[in-house]
Amino acid sequence: MRNAFIEELTTLAEARDNIALIVGDLGYSVIEEFADCFPDRFINAGVAEQNMTGLAAGMASEGYHVFTYSIANFPTFRCAEQIRNDVDHHRLPVTVVAVGGGVAYGALGYSHHAVQDYALMRAMPNMVIAAPGDPLETRACLRWLVDNPGPSYLRLGKAGEPRFHDSIPDVAPGQWVPVREGGGDDILLSTGAALGAAIARAEGRPVWSLPLWSMAAKIQQPGQVARHARVTTLEDHLADGGFGSWLTEAVAGTPAAACIQPIALSSEVCDMVAGQSTLNRIGGLTL
Amino acid sequence: MKETPIIAAGLHDTRSLAQRIRGQALRMVTRAKASHIGSALSIADIVAVLYGRALRVSPAAPRHPERDRFILSKGHACVAIYAALAETGFIDGSLLETYGADGSMLMAHISHKVPGAEFSTGALGHGLPFGTGKAMAAKLRGESWRTVVLTSDGEWGEGSNWEAALFAAHHGLDNLVCIIDYNKLQSLKSVDETLRLEPLHSKFEAFGWAVREVDGHDHEALTKLLEGSPWEAGKPMMLIAHTIKGKGVSFMENKVEWHYRNPTPELLDAALAEIEGACGNA
């Protein structure tokens, strides 16, 4: 995903001279392509995420669309107030990019696990969360974010994720994207890198992905949920404050509310050191 | 096509402007029963020099692309800015009467929704990183406007300010001015008793900034330092402005309690009499 991200960003930046990338001293062997092509729009802010984010907001207020880039919690929780006040409140075009969504950095431990990031980001009223499920959704999300500049969060896995789409899908906030056809009205809906787990657990059921969502996109959900008898959500994030919770809140008080069954990571994974696939299994996302 | 107004520094009598800022600030906090009058009086002279002389801004074009950008990082002192914006024509003076009222544009921390205000603050340690981003944008595009950030002293406890201080020096942002309102009083006690900043001058020099100290109530000295070009090529500018919290009202000066208290109508009259009297004698 991160390779699809940097390739796509570099391509987009050729056409749009206001795209800038600021990294928090991370991105070795990823960001060089962008840095080499656009040295005047690439900044390494150093190990200083609060300044990185405030700086990004300042540049965004002068016409740049700034992408801040770091691992997991560093560009999110470390600078949560800068995202809340400087970026989201001012509705500035800053896209916070985190690599290592979920437990992608398994053995690096809890400091590097992003399992509460949706909870943080979806509490921001103007924030669009982009959580692509494969490299093609990554490209689709990035194009949408650049065409619709505003406060946004792009959550990537690492590298080498499989492709689940044949071509770049159409994406829009709140709009479910079909991934696998299947029989019946019992469906799976994933966000982010949990798409692989959804496909593995499908057993012939239809699989959908929701790579773009936001507070504002809740309004579209009751209608989409109501078309199905059961919607099982999947995410590599804790249940509390996550994607399943978001969807449940979105349909609360409607007849569709009883249809939703969230599958998320158990908080057990927060105390464990293991590879991503092991943590996803122990956490209950995969079988 | 509509002609863009020429952007130039104001030509106000800064002493008279400072007096009117103080008077409006006192009226606003009294009416709204709001806090932070001491913090606003502390910066009234700096703000008067900025809006009256030093900043290239125009009320006719508050978003003019070549304007200087001013950011109040100590957002709690916003009444001084709202007053300056009203006195220099950015907003209607009658708007000040709504300060802090339900539904008012003028909330009790500076708001970017007010014409002429660039950035909402209220949480400390946000103005300098944001201003650094603006200064960086100007540098990258070869534009000649400046960014001026006004911080408190207590907010230098925030690590984000020191991150920005490293960044601005590393990138040679000599189009960035940071003013510290060094009144030496924080929320509970003095800066020295809370989290010592001294030696401040040499700290910033060591960080790679051009540093100057000034009496933050001396209009001539402030004007000289805040007008014009970089002090040292390739270095961001740090102006340590020695100020008195509550300046201009004898019973508020250097008193922690006036970080919070709002004046009674009697105390407002006494304060206004002092300020108006002081100007008459100047």
Interface residues (C-beta under 8 A of the other chain):
Chain A: D40 R41 I43 A45 G46 A48 Q50 N51 T53 G54 L55 A56 A57 G58 M59 A60 S61 E62 G63 Y64 E81 Q82 N85 D86 H89 H90
Chain B: H112 E118 F119 S120 T121 G122 A123 G125 H126 L128 P129 F130 G131 T132 G133 K134 A135 M136 A137 A138 L140 G159 S160 E163 A164 L166 F167 H170
